[in-house]
Amino acid sequence: MKVEDRNQTVIQYMPLVHKVVHTINIKNRDYDHEDMVNIGVIGLMDALDRYDETQKVPFENYAYIRIKGAIIDEIRKTSRVPRSRMAKLNTYYKAKEELELELKRNATEIEVCQKLGLTKKELEGIHDTVHQLAYVSLDEVINIDSDNEVTILDALDDHSAPSLDESILKKEQSIYLTKAVERLTEREKQMLQMIYVERLSMKEVAYIFDISIPRVSQIHGKTLLKLRENLESDYAND
């Protein structure tokens, strides 16, 4: 197929790519609609290369499967948290707990890094793991009490939900979470607001803060660790 014909065919089937994207519901907000369309186009071009007319399968049906498969494979590839990274995060948590038993107070990131001999780059890797894990289960990242049913939305200003005062009255845990959020910097609170309330993508958050997407991931992961530490401190002091 000539390049001109190929490009024309891609344009012709763009509505199919958009249709596939609309059928996929994902939690990973690293990908916005445009990202998934771009990945879908790669799947469409792959379908053009692999399609075999002798199989008597309509091209649209075949392309639909290839487009959807390309998008899902890409998302799974970036959403999976490797065991090695989970092991490093668990080691970090364990070292922090041991230090706090020794010091009788909260341990700082610097103290944990010194105990484990972590470099700045390795700490950033921990932050990235927390960021990635948050899309799998935010509860596993910040919850200290296994019976805690409060979500981060209870402590952020969501105008579509009941007022913050009502949430505090309904659940004791929301008091802890609200206090923990209030101790974050304005930038950290704004980022959580954008990600969990306004549901912005990482690309949109990066644009607003004028930083790179990897930097957004690191700040997000670091903020969640800080939020967890604030919760640990409040639970321990009560």
Rosetta blueprint (number, residue, H / E / L):
1 M L
2 K L
3 V H
4 E H
5 D H
6 R H
7 N H
8 Q H
9 T H
10 V H
11 I H
12 Q H
13 Y L
14 M H
15 P H
16 L H
17 V H
18 H H
19 K H
20 V H
21 V H
22 H H
23 T H
24 I L
25 N L
26 I L
27 K L
28 N L
29 R L
30 D L
31 Y L
32 D L
33 H H
34 E H
35 D H
36 M H
37 V H
38 N H
39 I H
40 G H
41 V H
42 I H
43 G H
44 L H
45 M H
46 D H
47 A H
48 L H
49 D H
50 R H
51 Y L
52 D L
53 E H
54 T H
55 Q H
56 K L
57 V L
58 P L
59 F H
60 E H
61 N H
62 Y H
63 A H
64 Y H
65 I H
66 R H
67 I H
68 K H
69 G H
70 A H
71 I H
72 I H
73 D H
74 E H
75 I H
76 R H
77 K H
78 T H
79 S H
80 R L
81 V L
82 P L
83 R H
84 S H
85 R H
86 M H
87 A H
88 K H
89 L H
90 N H
91 T H
92 Y H
93 Y H
94 K H
95 A H
96 K H
97 E H
98 E H
99 L H
100 E H
101 L H
102 E H
103 L H
104 K L
105 R L
106 N L
107 A L
108 T L
109 E H
110 I H
111 E H
112 V H
113 C H
114 Q H
115 K H
116 L H
117 G L
118 L L
119 T L
120 K H
121 K H
122 E H
123 L H
124 E H
125 G H
126 I H
127 H H
128 D H
129 T H
130 V H
131 H H
132 Q H
133 L H
134 A H
135 Y H
136 V H
137 S H
138 L H
139 D H
140 E H
141 V H
142 I H
143 N L
144 I L
145 D L
146 S L
147 D L
148 N L
149 E L
150 V L
151 T L
152 I H
153 L H
154 D H
155 A H
156 L L
157 D L
158 D L
159 H L
160 S L
161 A L
162 P L
163 S L
164 L H
165 D H
166 E H
167 S H
168 I H
169 L H
170 K H
171 K L
172 E H
173 Q H
174 S H
175 I H
176 Y H
177 L H
178 T H
179 K H
180 A H
181 V H
182 E H
183 R L
184 L L
185 T L
186 E H
187 R H
188 E H
189 K H
190 Q H
191 M H
192 L H
193 Q H
194 M H
195 I H
196 Y H
197 V H
198 E L
199 R L
200 L L
201 S L
202 M H
203 K H
204 E H
205 V H
206 A H
207 Y H
208 I H
209 F H
210 D L
211 I L
212 S L
213 I H
214 P H
215 R H
216 V H
217 S H
218 Q H
219 I H
220 H H
221 G H
222 K H
223 T H
224 L H
225 L H
226 K H
227 L H
228 R H
229 E H
230 N H
231 L H
232 E H
233 S H
234 D H
235 Y H
236 A H
237 N H
238 D L
